[in-house]
Amino acid sequence: MKRILELNHTEARQYLLKAESYFNFDLPQYFVFQNVIQQVSAQLNGHRLSDFYNSFTNPAGQQKATYPCDFENVNYIFLNNKDGKFAWRPFQLIHPALYVSLVHNLTEEPNWNLIIARFGQFAANPKIKCYSIPLQSDGTQSDKATTVTQWWQTIEQQSIELALEYEYVLHTDITDCYGSIYTHSVPWAIHTKPVAKANRDPNGNLGNIIDKHLRDMAFGQTNGIPQGSVLMDFIAEMVLGYADTELSIRIQQANIQDYHIIRYRDDYRIFSNNPQDAEIITKILTEILIELGMRLNAQKTLVSNNVIRDSIKPDKIYWIAEKNGSKSIQEHLLLIHNLSDKFPNSGSLSKALGKFYNRIKGLTELNNIQVLVSILVDIMYKNPRTYPIASAILSKLLSLLNDPTKRDKILQSTMTKFAKIPNTGHIKIWLQRLTIKIDRQRVYEEDLCKKVNDPTIQIWNSDWLNNTLKTLIGTTPIIDEQIIQDIDVVINQTEVQLFKPEYDDNLDE
């Protein structure tokens, strides 16, 4: 695997223009964005995006350009409920024109060299280590799977190793990190704050160009960046890397020497032999983040003197102890349900469901299917992270029902239950995958779902573009009909499982 910073500017452009980089959340495989990204990239090659702006005649009879920042719904946003209650995470499919334009600007050779040099400065202090720079897989695993493996192999394992040197670890993370990032802080990160403030021309430097693109995506707003793409993960790392540099300077000013910090995106582990030092570092970090529009999550900030135990996620420790031993299918699923209650939306939960799917995928009959569906749907209801793999299990369970009337009744009960949660675009997309081979015309109130059956539905607002680019984006298919024809009623493991089985087993060791 390679970090994105090890790629040259041409390789970086190819990497960021992959569909896998364009969105990194889970969608059914018949949603395909590679073609529209490639078409827009070819159209923009050698041009600025402003060359494709639309125009209008103002009351004085003058021709004026239209700007994306003056238009709402430029990006496609759908909400994913985080806990089955009142917490939502907005996922965004960035407007292809803005996405490609931003990638092109980032990966111009001088700009890319500047970025690499700046990240080198962010990493200058060996006591502050960042392990969340986007990765490119060099094997059969996806980039996303490679990144998750990196978490286990570096964050968790190195944290355990640090127990030899440090007595205490303080865990903390940033509240609503992506939604809080101040877009003007991107120029500060790339060029330093004094340089950025001295040059406010929107096209005057790379940082300002990125800032403008971010505001163009958000109706001119300066707070928050889109969530759901490798590109935005990378831009977040610019701001967080800048925070690392500021933190390093201020820790030195506080004359604290005995510490080590591991950061994975917005998650911090601060190791120290003195709990007061860890708390001072946390206070300094809080002050820096406030300047960047962010704040630490007080509820998730805790200090521990058991470094080994608290280096491993508690859901993983619990599941290692609970999962072993023979059990019936229903007992197995109830055990997973118990895990979901104790550690909602955890990585161990998704992984446990993956193992359960492997157990039942070859079965041709099962008893008490409705009971299993009820348990499974309750897990899904409170744990949105499980939607893809749980949908696959649900599709398998429903396929074992020989009575279509009973199957439809169970399906309708499932739909009714999820309808009680407002703003559940993500589950609607996966419920559509569940029913698409049974009843393709079933209506789901989510534009991305409607797009599956009606190609004229526009999910991005392109009214600010001229007809050439607007038409190209509006008419390039993002639904692959051949894939819809080829997929089975039962959702295949390859559609939803992050790791290939041989890698998945290795992560259990």
N, C-alpha and C positions, 0 to 999 in steps of 0.2 A: 504494500500500500504506500501511497505518497500523500503528504500534506499538500494542500493547494499551493502553498508557498514554495514548494519544490518544482512547480511547473513553470515553464516559460510562458510568455504572454499569449502565444498561439495556443498552447495546450490548455491554459487557463480558460481561454474563450471557448474552446471545444467542450471543456468540462462543465462550464456554467450554462452552456446552451443545450445541454442534455435535458430531456424531459425529467429525468430523475433528480436533477438539480432544480428545475423549475418549480416542482412541488415535491415535498418530502413527507406528506401525510398520506394516509391510506385511502385510495379510491379504487373502485372496481376496475379491472384491467381494460375494459372497453373504452374508458376515457383516455384519449391519446392526444398529447399536445406537441409531440416532436415535430410534426409536419408544419403546424402554424408557426412555431418558433423558427424553424429553418427558413420558411417562406419570408417571414418578416426580416430575418437576418440578411437574407439575400437582397431584399428590397432596400434595407437601410445601409448596406455596405457602401462606404465611401460618402455617405450623406449624414447630415445632422437630422435629428428627429423633427426639428422646427421646419425643415424643408417640406414636411408633409402635413403641417398644420392647415386646418381649414381657415376660411376668412369670412368676414361679414362686412356690410356697409353700415357705418354708424350714421346717426342723424345728420351729421355734417357732410355726408356724402363721401367719407374717406373709407378706404379698405383697411380693415384691421384684422390681425390674426386672432384666431381662437386659441386659448391656452388650456391645457388639461386641468390645471389647478382651479379653473372656474367651473368645472363640471363635477357633479356628484356621481357616485357609483362607477368610477373609472375602473377600479379593480372589482373582481367578483368576490364577495365576502359571504361566507356561511358560518354559522355559529355551531360550536361543539360544546355541549354541556359537559362540564368537568366532573360533576359529582352527583348528577341526578336531582339537584336542588336548584341553587341560585347562582352558581358560578359558571361562567361561560368563557370559552376561548374562541376568538375569531380567527378562522383560517382564511387565507386570501390566495386567490389565483390572480397574480399581477397581470395587468393589461399587457399583452404580448409586445406592443410597440414600446412601452416604457421599460419593460423587462429587458428586451434586446438592446435598446438604446443604452441603458445603464451598463449592461455587460460589455458592449462595444467600447464605451468610454473607459471603464475600469481596465480593460485589457489592451488598450493602446500601449505600445512598448514603454514609452517614458513613464506613463502613469503606473503601469504594473511594476516597473522597477522601483518607483517611489514607494508603492505599497509594501513591497518586499523589504525595502530598507527600513521603513517605519516599523514593521512588525519585528524586525531584528532589534530595534531599540526597545520595543515593548518587552522583549524577552531578555533584556540585558541583566536583570537581577536573577541569579540562579536560585535564590530562595523563594521566588514566586514563579510557579510553573503553571502554564495553561495547557490543557489537553483537549481543547474543543475546537481547534482549527479544523475546518472541513477536510475530509479525507477522500481520496480516490482509490477505489479497490483495484488491485491488480490480479484478482483471482475470479472465481465464479460467484463469490458473494456480492451483494449489492453494496453501493457506497454507504447506505444507511446501516446495513448489517455490520459493515466494517467499523463504522463509528461506534455502534453499541458494543462491539467486541473490545474496542479501544477503552471504553469505560471500565469494563471488567478487568482487562489485562494491565491497565496502568493506574487508574484512580483507586480502585479497591485494593489491588495488590501492593501498590506503593504505599498506600495509607497504612497497611498492616506492617510493612517493612519499617515505617517511620516510628512504630512503637518501640523499636530498639533505642531510638534517640530522644523521643519526647514523651512526657508524662501526660500531657493534656491535648485534646483536640476540641476545637470550637467549630460547630457546623452553622452555616447561615446561608441564606439565598436572597435574591432580589425579588420583591413583589412586582408582579406584572411587568417583567423586564422589557419585553418588546413594545408593549403598549405605553411605556413610560419614557423611552429614549427620546431625548430632545434632538431633533434633526440637525440643529445648528452645531451640535457637539461633534458631528462627523468631521467638519472642517478643522475643528480644534484638534481632533485625534490625528488627522493626517498631516497637518501643517503647523501645529502648536497654536495655542489660543491667541497670542499676540499677532502672529502672522495672519491668522484667519480673520481677526477683527479689523486688521488694516486693509484687507481686501475683501469687500463684500459683493463684488460683481458676481452675479449668478453663474457666469461662465468663466470667471477669472482664474479658477484653479479646480483641481479634481474634487476637493472636499465640497466646494460650493455646487459643483455639477451633481454630485451625489445627493446633497441636501435638496437641490431643486427637484430632482427626480422623485425623491421621497415625498415632498410636498405636493407634487403633481399627482401622485397616486391617492392623496388624502384630502382633496378639496382645499388645498392650501394650508392644512394644519401642520404645526411644527412639533406636535407631541405624538410619539409613537411611530413605529415602522411595521410593515406587514409581517405576519408570522406564517411560516409554511413553506419556505424555500431555502436552499443552500445559500443562495445569494444573500438573503437577509441574515442568515446565520453568520455569514462572513462579515457583513457590515456591522452587525452587533459586536463581533469580535474586535473590530476597529475601536469602537467606543470603550469596550471593556478592557482592551489592551492598553488604551490611553489611561484608564482608571488604574490599571496595574502599575504603570509608570509613576503616576502621581502618588500612589500608595507607597511605592518603594522609596520615593524621595522623602515623604513625610515620616515613614517609620525610621529612616536614618536620622532625621531631625529629632525624633523622640528618643534617639540613642538606644533603640531596641535591636539587639544583635542575634539573640537565640530564638529563632522562629523558622517555620517553613510553611508556605501557603500553596495549596493545590486548588486550582480553579478549573471547573468544567462549565463553561458558559456562565450562567448566573448562580452557580452553586460553588460555595467556598468552604474549604477545610483549612483551618488555621491551627497549626501545631506549635506547641510551646512547652517549656518546662515550668512556666509561671503563668497561672490562670489570669493574673492581673495584666500581664503583657498581651495575652490573647484578647482581653477585653479592650485594652487601649487600641490595639490594631483594629478591632471591630468599630470602635468609635471613630477612628481616622477614616476608615472605609465608608462609614455612614456619611461623614462630612463631604467626602469626595463625590459620592453617588448623588447626594442632594444637589450639588452643583450641576450634575448631568441630568437632573429631572427624575432620578430614581431613588428608591429607599429599600432598606433591608426589611425582611419579613420577621418581625419580632417574635411571632408565634413559632417560627421554625428555627430560631436561634437558640442553640444550647451548647453548653460546655460539658465535657466528660473527661474523667480520668481513667476510663477504660478504652484505650485507643483501639485495641484490636476488635473488641465487640462492636464499637460504634464506627468502625471503618467499613463494616459490612451492613448493607441495608437490612433493617429489622425484618422486612417481609421475607427476605431470602433465608435468614437464620430460622425463622419460624417454619418456612416451607421445607427446608432440609430435614427438620425434625419430624414433621407431620406426614410427609408424602409417602414414606416407605410402608411396606406391608401389603398383603393382598386384600382386596376389597371389591364389593360388587360395583356395577356401573353407577347405581344410584348413590351408594356410599361415597364413591370417588367424587361425584359431582357435588354432593353435600359438603365434602371436605373442602373442595374449591370454593363453595359458597361461604364457608366459614372463613377461609382466607380472604375473600372479598370483603367481608364485614370487618375483619381486623386490620387489613391493609388495602383499603380501596384504591383502585386505579394503579396498582403497583405493577412493576415489571414481572414479578414472580407470578402474579395472577394471569397475565397474558400468556406466559410460558406454560403455566399449569394447564390452561385451556388448550394450548397447542398439543400437549401430551395426551389430553383427554380425547381430542379429535383423532390423534393417531390410533388411539385404542378402539374407537368405534367405527372408523372409516370403512373397515372391511366387513362389518356385520350386515347380515341380511334380514335380521329380525331382532326386536327388542320388546321387553314387557314394560308396561307403565310409561309409555312415551309421553303422554300428556303431563305426567308428574315431572319427568325430566325437562320438558319444555318450560314448565312453570318455574323450576329452579333456575334454569339457564337464563330465562328472560329477566328474572329478578336480579341476577348477576349483571346482565347487560344494563338494566335500568339505572343502576347506581354506579356503573363503572364504564364510562364512554370509551375508555382506552381499549376495551375488549370488543368493540363493535365488529371489526372485520372477522376475527377468529370465531367469535360467538355466533356470528351470522352463518359461518361455514358449518358449525356444529348444528345450528338450528335447521339448516337446509338438509343435513343428513338425517336428522331425527324425523323431519316432515316427510322425507322420501320413503321412510319405513312404514308410513301409514297407508294402508291399502284402501281406506275409505276416503274419497275426495271430499265428501261433505264434512267429515270430521276434520280433515286437514284444513279446509277453508275456514271452518269455525275457529280452530286454534290460531290460524294466521290472523283472522280478524280481531280476536281477543288481544293478540300481541300488538297489532296496530293501534287498537284503542288504548292500551296501556301506555304506549309511547306518546300518543297524542296528548297525554296529560302533562308532558314536559314541554314547556314553550321553547322555541328556538332550537330545534333539534335537527338542523339540516343534515348533519353528518349521518345520523341514524337513518334518515329517510333515504339517503343515497344507498346505504347498505341494505335496507329493506327492499328497495327497488331491485337490487341485485338478487335478493332472495326470491323475488316473485317474477322476475323478467322472463323466465322460461315457462312459467305457469300462466301468467296473465300480464303480457307486456303492456297492455293499455291501461293498467291500473294507474290512477292519477295520484301523484305525490306533489304537495305544494312546496316545491323547491325548484328554482329555475334550472339548476343543473340536471335535476331529474326530468323536467319537462323537455330539456334539450335532447334527451335520448330518443324521444318520439317525434319531436318537431324541430328540424334543423334551422328553422327561421328564428327560433328564440335566440336573442342576443344576451350573452351573460356579461359582456363588457360594454360600457358606454364609450362609443368611438365617435361621437358627434363632433369632437374637436379635431378630427383628422380629415384630410381631403378624401375624395371618393376613391382614389387609387388604393390607398392603404386600408381605408375603412372597409371597402368591398372585399379586399383580400382576406382580412381578418374575419369578416362576417360570413364568408362563404367557404373558408377552409374547414373541412370536417374535423371535429374533435371527438366524434363517436365512431368507433370502428365496428361496422356492421358484421364483418367477417368474424370478429371475435365473439360477438353476441350469438351468431349462428353456431360457433364451435363450442362454446362453453356448455357445461352440463347443468341440470337442475341442481345437483349437489355441488356446492362451491368447493373447488379443488384446493388442496393444501397449498399448492404453488401460488394461488391467488392472494393468500392472506398471511402466509407464514414468513416472518422476517428472515429466519435462518434456514439454510438447508439442514436436513436432519443430522448429518455427520458433524456439522459445526455446533448445532444445538446441543448435542450430547457432550461435546468438549467443554461447553460453558458450564456444565453441571459438575465438572470434576473439581 
